[in-house]
Amino acid sequence: MIKYLIDASVALEFYRPKATFRSKQDYNRSLTLRKHIYQQKKDGKAIIFIPSFCVAEVRNTLAKWLYRRKGVFRSQQHYKTAFETFISHVHDRKFFYSYDLNRYHNLNAEAVTELEHTTETEFDATGFPIGTDLETLNEALRQKDPRDHLGRYYLSSLDILIIAMGMELKRIYGEEVYLLTADRRLALISDQRPEFPEPLYWYRLNVSDLPKA
């Protein structure tokens, strides 16, 4: 059976309104991936773990789209349907298996933090030499893309724990665990060591790239 570990960025793909996609092509590609993963789950060929704290992240983002980004949801009912569908998919492991944090994940995190704080991709992204002050880096990123910022080039504590949870799943099952993420930094760091879950970066992913049972 395929073992997927999914973060909030990809979990949201299953519930986000069309208005949040940049293009019809992006929407269709996401839809194709989602249908394939859903079918793998339905056929009993895959189990999809979601860290329990990512459940809260998905709920918060859906609410943010409703209250802070007018026009994303067509109506209050549209939001309610997306929200309730997500909750039903978590309930009783109907689609996602909510994976709780434990002490082993915190222990595993040490291996991840070492790489996170010694991998300086923010300098590669801007072309500035290592040691350039952060304000200059941020401004350079914003000039290239107004939506870009330094935070995209660092892992949060929760991101680190996601990789650590994948490490523990690999130990438990004795086989590969695939990390589905739309976070470029998370995919980059998780690709650095064989004991980390194998990353599948959503925005460069095709159905042919997904594991087969």
WOHUCOR-V651909 format. One record per run of one state. SS is the DSSP state (H for helix, E for strand, - for the rest). FROM is the first residue (numbers start at 0). TO is the last residue. If there is no record, write none. Layout:
# WOHUCOR-V651909
ss: (SS;SS)
from: (FROM;FROM)
to: (TO;TO)
This chain:
# WOHUCOR-V651909
ss: (-;E;-;H;-;H;-;H;-;E;H;-;H;-;E;-;H;-;H;-;H;-;H;-;H;-;E;-;H;-;E;H;-;H;-)
from: (0;1;6;7;14;17;20;23;42;45;51;67;75;93;95;99;102;116;120;126;133;144;149;153;156;173;177;181;183;190;197;201;204;206;209)
to: (0;5;6;13;16;19;22;41;44;50;66;74;92;94;98;101;115;119;125;132;143;148;152;155;172;176;180;182;189;196;200;203;205;208;212)
